[in-house]
Amino acid sequence: MSIAEDLDGTYAVTSLTSYEGPLQKQSDGITVIENGRTNRVDEAGCEWRSSFVWVDENQVRMTSIADPTNANVDFLLTDAGGNATSEPQIYESILTVKRMGDRIQMTGTINYGHETVFLTMRKMPA
């Protein structure tokens, strides 16, 4: 089975969400995975701490904690009930890992409360 370091690198993070509420989603951006972990701050100032653990040769379990404590004053997350919150939230997903040479793409779905998010992480060239 692969090890955490196999994913090390810089990734472009993009998402597509079913959310249609009043909150502006700003979680896309760039992140660096090192030793199966990443820590970044998005455009709104929300901190994202994620870990990636191999489930099998083609899948990883991603656990992300989104902490808006130091985010912009008008920034909120949605909780599991679909309500706006300034409290940290935990999101989990199984991501499918596809490789082409040293290029890696991870994709998965996060179902959280009333929201579905399609997440894509693409490793950027070194």
PLY file of the C-alpha trace (Angstrom):
ply
format ascii 1.0
element vertex 126
property float x
property float y
property float z
element edge 125
property int vertex1
property int vertex2
end_header
0.00 0.00 0.00
1.13 3.56 -0.66
2.48 5.81 2.08
1.50 9.36 3.06
4.57 10.87 1.36
3.35 9.55 -2.01
0.91 12.48 -2.09
3.43 15.19 -1.14
3.26 18.25 -3.36
1.32 21.39 -4.22
-2.32 21.01 -5.27
-4.96 23.19 -6.89
-8.21 22.70 -4.95
-11.52 23.26 -6.76
-15.06 22.48 -5.76
-18.58 22.46 -7.08
-21.36 22.72 -4.51
-25.10 22.21 -4.36
-25.35 25.04 -1.80
-27.74 27.79 -2.92
-27.89 29.89 0.23
-26.74 33.43 0.98
-23.19 32.55 2.12
-20.38 32.99 -0.36
-18.20 29.88 -0.59
-14.47 30.66 -0.83
-12.75 27.35 -0.09
-10.99 26.86 -3.45
-7.29 27.65 -3.70
-3.81 26.15 -3.46
-2.61 23.78 -0.75
0.58 21.86 0.00
0.44 18.27 1.23
3.42 17.17 3.30
3.55 13.80 5.09
-0.16 13.28 4.45
-1.19 16.61 6.02
-2.02 20.09 4.83
-2.71 23.40 6.52
-3.88 26.44 4.56
-5.92 29.61 4.85
-8.51 30.33 2.14
-9.51 33.68 0.61
-11.89 34.42 3.49
-9.26 33.73 6.16
-10.75 30.36 7.14
-8.10 27.85 8.23
-8.27 24.35 6.75
-6.32 21.49 8.37
-6.59 18.20 6.49
-5.15 14.72 6.74
-4.99 12.07 4.04
-4.79 8.35 4.90
-4.59 5.60 2.30
-7.59 3.24 2.34
-6.30 1.14 -0.57
-4.09 1.66 -3.65
-6.65 3.96 -5.31
-8.37 5.77 -2.44
-7.54 8.04 0.48
-9.69 9.15 3.40
-9.58 12.92 3.72
-10.54 14.50 7.04
-10.67 18.30 7.02
-11.29 20.69 9.88
-12.44 24.12 8.73
-11.89 26.75 11.43
-13.37 30.19 10.68
-12.26 31.69 14.03
-9.91 34.19 12.35
-11.86 34.52 9.07
-13.43 37.70 7.74
-16.19 38.96 10.04
-18.84 38.33 7.37
-17.66 34.75 6.68
-19.60 31.74 7.99
-19.62 28.02 7.32
-22.69 25.81 7.18
-23.14 23.18 9.86
-24.51 19.65 9.47
-28.05 21.01 9.80
-27.53 23.56 7.03
-27.32 26.52 9.42
-24.76 29.32 9.21
-22.07 29.00 11.89
-18.77 30.50 12.96
-17.82 27.26 14.74
-15.19 24.86 13.33
-16.63 22.04 11.20
-15.27 18.61 10.27
-15.69 17.29 6.73
-14.78 13.77 5.60
-14.65 12.03 2.25
-13.08 9.10 0.45
-11.15 10.50 -2.51
-10.33 8.47 -5.60
-6.67 8.86 -6.57
-5.71 8.74 -10.24
-2.13 8.93 -11.49
-0.51 9.63 -14.83
3.24 9.54 -14.35
3.99 11.92 -11.49
0.71 13.78 -12.00
-1.98 13.06 -9.41
-5.67 13.94 -9.29
-7.92 13.22 -6.30
-11.68 13.52 -6.57
-14.52 12.82 -4.21
-17.85 13.89 -2.81
-18.48 15.48 0.55
-22.06 15.11 1.79
-22.61 17.43 4.73
-26.04 18.28 6.03
-28.11 19.44 3.06
-25.05 20.18 0.94
-23.11 18.09 -1.56
-19.65 19.19 -2.63
-17.67 17.68 -5.51
-14.01 18.16 -4.63
-11.05 17.95 -7.03
-7.41 18.25 -6.04
-4.83 18.31 -8.86
-1.11 18.09 -8.16
0.71 20.98 -9.77
4.03 20.49 -11.59
7.08 20.89 -9.35
0 1
1 2
2 3
3 4
4 5
5 6
6 7
7 8
8 9
9 10
10 11
11 12
12 13
13 14
14 15
15 16
16 17
17 18
18 19
19 20
20 21
21 22
22 23
23 24
24 25
25 26
26 27
27 28
28 29
29 30
30 31
31 32
32 33
33 34
34 35
35 36
36 37
37 38
38 39
39 40
40 41
41 42
42 43
43 44
44 45
45 46
46 47
47 48
48 49
49 50
50 51
51 52
52 53
53 54
54 55
55 56
56 57
57 58
58 59
59 60
60 61
61 62
62 63
63 64
64 65
65 66
66 67
67 68
68 69
69 70
70 71
71 72
72 73
73 74
74 75
75 76
76 77
77 78
78 79
79 80
80 81
81 82
82 83
83 84
84 85
85 86
86 87
87 88
88 89
89 90
90 91
91 92
92 93
93 94
94 95
95 96
96 97
97 98
98 99
99 100
100 101
101 102
102 103
103 104
104 105
105 106
106 107
107 108
108 109
109 110
110 111
111 112
112 113
113 114
114 115
115 116
116 117
117 118
118 119
119 120
120 121
121 122
122 123
123 124
124 125
